[in-house]
Amino acid sequence: MGALERFEDDRGEGNSSHVFEAIAADVWEKGYSIQPNAVPTDVLDALWQQLRSMPAHEFDPAGVGRQHAHAINSFVRSDATSWIEGDTPAGARWLNWTAALQQYLNRRLFLGLFSFESHFSHYAPGDFYKKHLDAFKGQSNRVLSVVLYLNPDWMPDDGGELALYHGERGQQLLKVTPSMGTLVTFLSEDFPHEVLPAKRDRYAIAGWFRVNTTSAERADPPD
């Protein structure tokens, strides 16, 4: 039994294959996908309830770079994050759903996605993340980026949009309002993006599907 079938049988949130197909078709045609109401309502509600109950000390200032190059740089980003390990019911259900999406995309697009990592993000009023890439050409194992927004009753005047760029000169392609339940998926190496400042607290899950770059010299993912 595959991940998608397990997800449907265990949780009963209904068939997500139509959402997965819409994401796959968009990624194939455009390299990105924006899907309102993509995640089953009860999974979304569980994530929101967990987020509301999390104390501030469970969030750490976000950094840039990986491993030895990781550093806090408030000129680049000012948000806070909390990694999702699957040790809560809501986190486990989210990871189950993304595992089903991973399986579908591998079958449909032959992406070779091997693993997934994600965290909650909190942007206080005025916080930002300047334009960046989640992966650099030929230098990273992040292949596909995923953002799920967790902001009920978000209004256009609240700001906090995700600005997505494309092309050699990085022309702005579009801006996405971080409304509750909207899922954004894009190729990590191809789309620079930034988070614009918001006027109220802004919450999301950011995640990345990765390929396996294990070699004789290093294990992936690292410990």
N, C-alpha and C positions, 0 to 999 in steps of 0.2 A: 504494500500500500504506500503511495507517495505522500509527500508532505501536504499537498493540497487536499487529498482525500482524508488524511488524518485530521487536518484542521476542521474540515466540514463535519466529520463524524464525531470528533471530541467536543466541539464547541457549538455546533448547530447554527453558526452565523450565516449560513447560506452559501451559495456558490459564488466564489470570487473570480471565477475564470474569465468572466466578461470584463472585469476591471483589469486583470492581468493581460488579457489580449489587447485592450486599449493601450496600456502602457507599452507593451511590446511593439505594437504597430507604430506608435509615436516615436519610440526610440529608434526603430529601424528607419523611419522616414525623415525625422527631424533631429534626432539626437537628444530630444527632451520630451517630457510629458507632464501635463498639468491636469490632475483629476480631482474635482470636487467630490466629497463624500466617498472616497475610495475605500477607506477602511471600515469594516463592519461596525455598526453603531455601538454595540456592547463592548467591543474592544476599545473603541475610541473613548467611551465613557469611563471604562476602567482605568485607562491611562490618565485621563483628566482627574479622576478622583485620587489616584496615587500622587500625581503632581501637586494637587492642592494640599495634601497631607504631609508633604516632605518639608522638614525644617531647613532653614537657610544653611546650616552647617554641612548639609549633604551636597551642596554645590561648591565647586572650586573655581577660582578664576581661570578662564580659558587661556591656553597658550597657543603658540605657533611652532611648527616643526615637530619632529618625532624623535624619540629616544634621546641621545646625547645632545641633539640640536633643539630639543624642546625648551621653550622659554616663554615667560610672560612678557607681552609687548602691548602696553595699553594704547600705543599709537596705531596699532593695527586692529585690535579687537578689545572690547571691554565687557564681554558677556561672561556668564558663569555656566558651568556644565556639571552633569552628574551621569556617569556611565550606567547603562542598562545591562545588567548581568543575567537577567532571567531568574533572579531569586525572589521575585514577587509574582503573584498571580497575573497582574497586569503586564509586567515585563515579559513573563513567559508566553503570554498570549500574543503579544506584539512580535516576539522573536519567532513564534510558530507561524504567524501570518507572513512575515518576511521570508522565512524558509520556504514557504509554499510559493511565494513570488520568485524567489531565487530558482527553484526547481523549474518553474514555468518558463522563465527567461532563458535558462540554459537549454531547455528542450526546444524552444521556439527560435532563439537567436544564436545559439552555440557560443555563448560568451565565456564559458569556463569559470563561472563565478564559484568560488571555493568557500568563502566565509563572509560573515556580516558582523559589523560592529556599529553601535549607535549610542547616543547619549541624549538626555534631556538638555535643553538650553534655555536659559533665562536671560532676557535682555531687559534691564531696568530702563525706565524712561531716559532717553538720551544715549543709551548704549548703541554700539555699531560694530560692524566687522567690514573693514575696507576690502576693496576688490582683490580677489585671490583665486587661485586654482586649488581644487582639492587634490589634484595629482599633476605631475609634470611629465611631459612626453618621455616615455621610456625609462622613467626613474621611480615609478611608484607602482604598487600593486592595487591601488584603488581604481576601480573600473567604472562603477556606477554609483552616483550620489543620490540619496533619498532624503527629502525633508517632509515631515508631517507637522501641520500646524495645529496648535491646541489653544485657540483663542476665541472663546464664545463672544458673540455680539461685537465683533471687530468692525469698526467703521472706517471708511476711506480716509477720513481726516486724522485717524490715529497714527498714520505713517507705518514705519516698520516693514516696508515692502522688501522682498527679495528682488534685486535687480540682476538680471541675467544678461551676459554679454556674449558676443560671438564674432568671429572673424579675426584676421591678423591685427587689425587696429582696435579690436575690442569694442565695436559699435554696440550700443545697448539694444538688445533684442526685445525685451519686455520687462515688465514689473509685475510681481505677484503679490496680491494682498494676503496677509497671513491669517486667513479665516479658518475657523474650526473645521477640521476634517479634510482640508485641501492637501493633496499629496503631490509633491514635485519630484520628478526623477530626471536625471540628466547624466550624460557621459562626463566623467570626472576630468578627463584630460582636455576636453574641448570647450568648456564653458566657464570662463571667469565669471565671478558673481560677487555681490556684496549685500550686506544687510544694512538698510538705511535706518537712521534713528527713529524711534517711536515715541509717542507722547504718553504711553501707558506701558505697564509690564507686558512683555511679549514672550510667549512660550512656544517651544517646538521640540520635535525630535529630529536630530540630524544623524544620518547613517550612511554607511558605505559598504557596498559589495566589493569583495576583494578576490583577486586570483592568488594562487599559491606560487610564491617565488622561492620556495625552499631549495637550497643548493648544498653542496658539500661544505661550504664556508659558513652558512647561516641558516637558521630555522625561521620559518614564517608561518604564522605570526610569531614575533619574538616574545619571550616570557616577560 
